Amino acid sequence: MNKKILTRDEVMKQLRIGSSLFYKLIRRGELEGYKEGNRIKVPADSVDAYITKKMGRA
């Protein structure tokens, strides 16, 4: 299992969102993530799924 893991900053840059929205998406479960120490890590697959879901609503 060799999945790409993104940091908060990488996700924010890729989605072009701020930290408030990032944490809101994590809390709502729209982005999957886990804490490692005091940092949140997000699988790249979760970001891809979020983008796909949003594109389907357009």
N, C-alpha and C positions, 0 to 999 in steps of 0.2 A: 504494500500500500504506500504509494508515493504521491500523495495529493498536494497540490500547491496551497499554501496557507498565506493569507494576506493579513497585514497589520491594519489597524484602524486608519492610519494615514493613507495607506495604499487603497483601501476601499473608498475613502472619502474622495481621493483624487480620481479614481476610476469612475465613480458615480457623479462626481462634481457636486457633492453635498457637504454641508457643514457638520460639525460634531454633534449638534443638538439632534439633527435628523438621523444621524448614524445611530446614536443611542436609542432614539425612539424606535427605529426599525429593529434593533436588537431586542428591545423590551417587548415589542408586539410579535416577535417571532417571524417577521418578514425576512430577516437575515439570520442565518444560524451562526452562532459564535460560541466561543468558550473562553474562560479566563485562564490565563497562564501568568501567575503572579498577579500583578496589578494591571496587566494588559489584556485586551480582548483580541483574540485571533479569529479570523473568519475564513472558512474554506472557499476557494475561488469558485467552486461549483455552486455555492450558495448565492454568490453575487450573480453568476450567470443565470441561475433560476429566477432570481428577483428581476433581472432585466427582461428575461423572456416573459415573465408574468405581466410586467408593466406594458410591454409591447403588445401583448394580446388584448389589453384593454383599450388600446388606441383606436 
